[in-house]
């Protein structure tokens, strides 16, 4: 782990919230002005009341408004890339970019944001690489082990419009997954509600539960092998671990899934070189509300996943 070089900002800063910045939580607002500072430290200065909005104390859930004056206390800010983030060049991971958003090909094994014991993730690393950027926010999320298309908002107006599309099911998200077993038949729609639970020492788990939230996944077989099938999955909803839980529910757990998968199948996949969970966000489609342009971005499988497919036997 590399060490961080730091510099001090000894003076209090008073920052006025712009129209484009309005509506975001104060912790996310601070993260852009305190680039390199772990979220845990940001929450600490909030709890201590060192951050003030219009001269008053606020909580981390507070959403800033246009015209608010935010008092930012003196802190030590990283001058170099956070050492907690794998040494990847995020600029080389960019699949698409315009003035309002960008789409990254997120590597597997990297969290999208800090939290759950991690100080930094993709969004913190991107802010560190682009210190001049006034606004960078996650438009949606991917699991840490999932690779592929990840949308980043560069304008608050884009983020609001993208979230509205998500809520109305107008963002089309397609994944590639390698699942256990030979697939029978063609397209299959799984409409099974899911509920999040806290189990296994506090580890987040998701289970099928009729009283949970609706979750819809459409599975389509792409390539069939002797003991496995490559499927494309289109998400109609975006529940936590949705594809993984739905796959296991229908008897086709994902390769390399240590939480919901099949141990024997995972062992077989490791033997032919699989080093991660085989789940890749390979295509996303949405509308840029600024000019109503339909944006479709695709991301190829990485070399490790391609090599695993090459090792599988034909049926």
WOWO-V207892 format. One record per residue. N is the residue number from 1. RES is the residue in one small letter. PHI is phi in whole degrees, 0 to 359 (* if undefined). OMEGA is omega in degrees with one decimal (999 if undefined). Layout:
BEGIN
n->N res->RES phi->PHI omega->OMEGA
n->N res->RES phi->PHI omega->OMEGA
END
This chain:
BEGIN
n->1 res->x phi->* omega->-178.4
n->2 res->x phi->283 omega->178.6
n->3 res->x phi->272 omega->-179.6
n->4 res->x phi->265 omega->169.9
n->5 res->x phi->274 omega->-176.1
n->6 res->x phi->232 omega->172.3
n->7 res->x phi->226 omega->-176.6
n->8 res->x phi->253 omega->169.4
n->9 res->x phi->249 omega->-171.6
n->10 res->x phi->287 omega->-175.9
n->11 res->x phi->257 omega->173.1
n->12 res->x phi->292 omega->176.7
n->13 res->x phi->250 omega->174.0
n->14 res->x phi->249 omega->-174.8
n->15 res->x phi->245 omega->177.1
n->16 res->x phi->270 omega->-177.8
n->17 res->x phi->281 omega->179.7
n->18 res->x phi->275 omega->177.7
n->19 res->x phi->299 omega->-176.9
n->20 res->x phi->289 omega->-178.8
n->21 res->x phi->270 omega->-175.1
n->22 res->x phi->296 omega->175.0
n->23 res->x phi->98 omega->-179.8
n->24 res->x phi->266 omega->179.1
n->25 res->x phi->294 omega->-176.9
n->26 res->x phi->298 omega->179.5
n->27 res->x phi->295 omega->177.2
n->28 res->x phi->289 omega->176.2
n->29 res->x phi->300 omega->-179.4
n->30 res->x phi->294 omega->-176.7
n->31 res->x phi->300 omega->-179.9
n->32 res->x phi->283 omega->178.9
n->33 res->x phi->270 omega->179.4
n->34 res->x phi->244 omega->-176.5
n->35 res->x phi->297 omega->-179.8
n->36 res->x phi->95 omega->179.6
n->37 res->x phi->272 omega->-179.9
n->38 res->x phi->301 omega->178.8
n->39 res->x phi->302 omega->-179.3
n->40 res->x phi->301 omega->179.6
n->41 res->x phi->286 omega->177.4
n->42 res->x phi->298 omega->178.1
n->43 res->x phi->296 omega->-179.2
n->44 res->x phi->295 omega->-179.0
n->45 res->x phi->289 omega->174.0
n->46 res->x phi->290 omega->180.0
n->47 res->x phi->298 omega->-178.7
n->48 res->x phi->283 omega->-179.5
n->49 res->x phi->80 omega->179.9
n->50 res->x phi->285 omega->175.6
n->51 res->x phi->265 omega->178.9
n->52 res->x phi->234 omega->173.6
n->53 res->x phi->240 omega->-176.1
n->54 res->x phi->53 omega->176.9
n->55 res->x phi->73 omega->-179.8
n->56 res->x phi->244 omega->176.6
n->57 res->x phi->286 omega->178.9
n->58 res->x phi->220 omega->176.7
n->59 res->x phi->262 omega->-178.2
n->60 res->x phi->296 omega->-179.2
n->61 res->x phi->277 omega->-177.8
n->62 res->x phi->298 omega->177.2
n->63 res->x phi->255 omega->-175.2
n->64 res->x phi->291 omega->179.5
n->65 res->x phi->243 omega->177.0
n->66 res->x phi->302 omega->-179.6
n->67 res->x phi->95 omega->175.5
n->68 res->x phi->300 omega->172.0
n->69 res->x phi->251 omega->-176.4
n->70 res->x phi->255 omega->174.9
n->71 res->x phi->272 omega->178.5
n->72 res->x phi->252 omega->-175.7
n->73 res->x phi->285 omega->176.0
n->74 res->x phi->295 omega->177.3
n->75 res->x phi->216 omega->175.4
n->76 res->x phi->263 omega->-172.9
n->77 res->x phi->242 omega->-179.0
n->78 res->x phi->296 omega->174.2
n->79 res->x phi->260 omega->-176.5
n->80 res->x phi->234 omega->-179.2
n->81 res->x phi->300 omega->179.3
n->82 res->x phi->303 omega->-177.8
n->83 res->x phi->288 omega->-178.5
n->84 res->x phi->279 omega->-177.3
n->85 res->x phi->260 omega->177.2
n->86 res->x phi->307 omega->-174.8
n->87 res->x phi->284 omega->178.8
n->88 res->x phi->237 omega->177.5
n->89 res->x phi->266 omega->-175.4
n->90 res->x phi->294 omega->178.3
n->91 res->x phi->299 omega->178.3
n->92 res->x phi->285 omega->179.5
n->93 res->x phi->272 omega->-176.4
n->94 res->x phi->286 omega->179.1
n->95 res->x phi->265 omega->-177.8
n->96 res->x phi->204 omega->175.8
n->97 res->x phi->205 omega->169.2
n->98 res->x phi->222 omega->-176.4
n->99 res->x phi->296 omega->-173.9
n->100 res->x phi->248 omega->-178.5
n->101 res->x phi->200 omega->170.1
n->102 res->x phi->215 omega->177.9
n->103 res->x phi->238 omega->179.7
n->104 res->x phi->261 omega->166.5
n->105 res->x phi->268 omega->-174.5
n->106 res->x phi->293 omega->176.1
n->107 res->x phi->288 omega->173.8
n->108 res->x phi->291 omega->176.9
n->109 res->x phi->89 omega->-179.7
n->110 res->x phi->244 omega->178.4
n->111 res->x phi->290 omega->179.5
n->112 res->x phi->282 omega->177.8
n->113 res->x phi->207 omega->178.0
n->114 res->x phi->292 omega->-178.7
n->115 res->x phi->137 omega->-179.8
n->116 res->x phi->53 omega->178.1
n->117 res->x phi->91 omega->179.3
n->118 res->x phi->254 omega->179.7
n->119 res->x phi->280 omega->-173.8
n->120 res->x phi->224 omega->174.8
n->121 res->x phi->216 omega->-177.9
n->122 res->x phi->304 omega->-174.0
n->123 res->x phi->293 omega->177.6
n->124 res->x phi->294 omega->179.0
n->125 res->x phi->294 omega->179.9
n->126 res->x phi->293 omega->176.9
n->127 res->x phi->297 omega->178.6
n->128 res->x phi->292 omega->178.8
n->129 res->x phi->284 omega->-178.9
n->130 res->x phi->236 omega->-176.0
n->131 res->x phi->297 omega->-179.0
n->132 res->x phi->275 omega->-176.5
n->133 res->x phi->290 omega->-177.8
n->134 res->x phi->285 omega->-174.5
n->135 res->x phi->207 omega->173.7
n->136 res->x phi->216 omega->-179.3
n->137 res->x phi->220 omega->173.6
n->138 res->x phi->295 omega->176.0
n->139 res->x phi->273 omega->175.9
n->140 res->x phi->200 omega->-175.0
n->141 res->x phi->226 omega->170.6
n->142 res->x phi->232 omega->174.3
n->143 res->x phi->301 omega->-177.9
n->144 res->x phi->303 omega->-176.9
n->145 res->x phi->275 omega->179.8
n->146 res->x phi->274 omega->177.2
n->147 res->x phi->256 omega->171.5
n->148 res->x phi->113 omega->-168.2
n->149 res->x phi->294 omega->178.6
n->150 res->x phi->230 omega->-176.6
n->151 res->x phi->267 omega->177.3
n->152 res->x phi->243 omega->177.5
n->153 res->x phi->275 omega->175.8
n->154 res->x phi->253 omega->177.9
n->155 res->x phi->221 omega->177.5
n->156 res->x phi->298 omega->179.9
n->157 res->x phi->298 omega->177.2
n->158 res->x phi->295 omega->-178.4
n->159 res->x phi->300 omega->179.0
n->160 res->x phi->299 omega->-178.4
n->161 res->x phi->292 omega->179.8
n->162 res->x phi->295 omega->178.9
n->163 res->x phi->297 omega->176.5
n->164 res->x phi->296 omega->176.7
n->165 res->x phi->296 omega->177.0
n->166 res->x phi->299 omega->-177.6
n->167 res->x phi->297 omega->-178.7
n->168 res->x phi->258 omega->175.7
n->169 res->x phi->69 omega->-176.9
n->170 res->x phi->260 omega->172.2
n->171 res->x phi->266 omega->-178.1
n->172 res->x phi->264 omega->-177.5
n->173 res->x phi->239 omega->-178.8
n->174 res->x phi->239 omega->-178.8
n->175 res->x phi->237 omega->169.2
n->176 res->x phi->248 omega->-179.6
n->177 res->x phi->220 omega->172.6
n->178 res->x phi->262 omega->-176.4
n->179 res->x phi->240 omega->-179.6
n->180 res->x phi->285 omega->172.3
n->181 res->x phi->89 omega->177.3
n->182 res->x phi->279 omega->-177.3
n->183 res->x phi->283 omega->178.0
n->184 res->x phi->255 omega->178.5
n->185 res->x phi->84 omega->-176.8
n->186 res->x phi->251 omega->-177.4
n->187 res->x phi->300 omega->178.9
n->188 res->x phi->222 omega->177.6
n->189 res->x phi->264 omega->178.3
n->190 res->x phi->250 omega->-179.7
n->191 res->x phi->243 omega->-174.6
n->192 res->x phi->226 omega->-176.9
n->193 res->x phi->292 omega->-177.8
n->194 res->x phi->233 omega->177.7
n->195 res->x phi->228 omega->176.0
n->196 res->x phi->275 omega->177.4
n->197 res->x phi->229 omega->174.1
n->198 res->x phi->246 omega->-177.0
n->199 res->x phi->225 omega->175.5
n->200 res->x phi->53 omega->177.0
n->201 res->x phi->67 omega->178.6
n->202 res->x phi->95 omega->179.0
n->203 res->x phi->292 omega->-178.9
n->204 res->x phi->289 omega->177.0
n->205 res->x phi->233 omega->178.3
n->206 res->x phi->235 omega->-178.5
n->207 res->x phi->225 omega->174.6
n->208 res->x phi->289 omega->-177.0
n->209 res->x phi->204 omega->-178.3
n->210 res->x phi->300 omega->179.5
n->211 res->x phi->269 omega->179.9
n->212 res->x phi->276 omega->-179.9
n->213 res->x phi->271 omega->-179.4
n->214 res->x phi->300 omega->178.6
n->215 res->x phi->220 omega->-177.0
n->216 res->x phi->233 omega->176.9
n->217 res->x phi->232 omega->177.1
n->218 res->x phi->248 omega->-179.0
n->219 res->x phi->262 omega->175.1
n->220 res->x phi->228 omega->178.4
n->221 res->x phi->291 omega->178.7
n->222 res->x phi->250 omega->179.0
n->223 res->x phi->219 omega->-178.7
n->224 res->x phi->249 omega->179.3
n->225 res->x phi->238 omega->-175.4
n->226 res->x phi->300 omega->-176.7
n->227 res->x phi->235 omega->-176.6
n->228 res->x phi->205 omega->179.2
n->229 res->x phi->219 omega->171.5
n->230 res->x phi->272 omega->-178.5
n->231 res->x phi->239 omega->168.2
n->232 res->x phi->260 omega->-178.6
n->233 res->x phi->237 omega->173.9
n->234 res->x phi->257 omega->179.5
n->235 res->x phi->268 omega->173.6
n->236 res->x phi->263 omega->173.7
n->237 res->x phi->226 omega->-175.8
n->238 res->x phi->236 omega->-179.7
n->239 res->x phi->280 omega->178.3
n->240 res->x phi->302 omega->176.1
n->241 res->x phi->57 omega->-172.6
n->242 res->x phi->302 omega->-177.0
n->243 res->x phi->296 omega->-177.5
n->244 res->x phi->296 omega->-178.5
n->245 res->x phi->288 omega->178.0
n->246 res->x phi->296 omega->178.1
n->247 res->x phi->300 omega->178.1
n->248 res->x phi->295 omega->-178.5
n->249 res->x phi->299 omega->-178.5
n->250 res->x phi->268 omega->175.6
n->251 res->x phi->87 omega->179.6
n->252 res->x phi->229 omega->179.9
n->253 res->x phi->296 omega->-177.0
n->254 res->x phi->283 omega->176.1
n->255 res->x phi->294 omega->176.8
n->256 res->x phi->81 omega->179.4
n->257 res->x phi->276 omega->-176.7
n->258 res->x phi->282 omega->-176.3
n->259 res->x phi->266 omega->-176.2
n->260 res->x phi->243 omega->-171.5
n->261 res->x phi->275 omega->-179.5
n->262 res->x phi->258 omega->-174.5
n->263 res->x phi->300 omega->-177.6
n->264 res->x phi->294 omega->178.1
n->265 res->x phi->297 omega->178.1
n->266 res->x phi->298 omega->178.7
n->267 res->x phi->297 omega->178.0
n->268 res->x phi->297 omega->-179.2
n->269 res->x phi->290 omega->176.1
n->270 res->x phi->297 omega->-178.4
n->271 res->x phi->295 omega->178.4
n->272 res->x phi->256 omega->169.2
n->273 res->x phi->108 omega->179.7
n->274 res->x phi->287 omega->-175.8
n->275 res->x phi->247 omega->-174.4
n->276 res->x phi->198 omega->173.1
n->277 res->x phi->284 omega->-177.7
n->278 res->x phi->273 omega->175.2
n->279 res->x phi->215 omega->-172.2
n->280 res->x phi->224 omega->176.3
n->281 res->x phi->281 omega->-168.0
n->282 res->x phi->267 omega->177.8
n->283 res->x phi->206 omega->175.0
n->284 res->x phi->221 omega->-178.0
n->285 res->x phi->224 omega->179.9
n->286 res->x phi->206 omega->-179.3
n->287 res->x phi->249 omega->171.7
n->288 res->x phi->276 omega->-173.1
n->289 res->x phi->297 omega->-178.5
n->290 res->x phi->299 omega->-179.0
n->291 res->x phi->228 omega->179.5
n->292 res->x phi->61 omega->176.9
n->293 res->x phi->283 omega->175.2
n->294 res->x phi->277 omega->-178.7
n->295 res->x phi->250 omega->176.1
n->296 res->x phi->236 omega->-177.2
n->297 res->x phi->234 omega->177.7
n->298 res->x phi->236 omega->-178.1
n->299 res->x phi->227 omega->-178.8
n->300 res->x phi->285 omega->173.1
n->301 res->x phi->297 omega->177.8
n->302 res->x phi->283 omega->-173.8
n->303 res->x phi->298 omega->-179.7
n->304 res->x phi->296 omega->-179.4
n->305 res->x phi->292 omega->176.9
n->306 res->x phi->297 omega->-179.7
n->307 res->x phi->296 omega->177.8
n->308 res->x phi->296 omega->178.3
n->309 res->x phi->299 omega->179.0
n->310 res->x phi->295 omega->-178.5
n->311 res->x phi->275 omega->-177.1
n->312 res->x phi->285 omega->-179.1
n->313 res->x phi->276 omega->177.1
n->314 res->x phi->288 omega->-178.6
n->315 res->x phi->292 omega->999
END
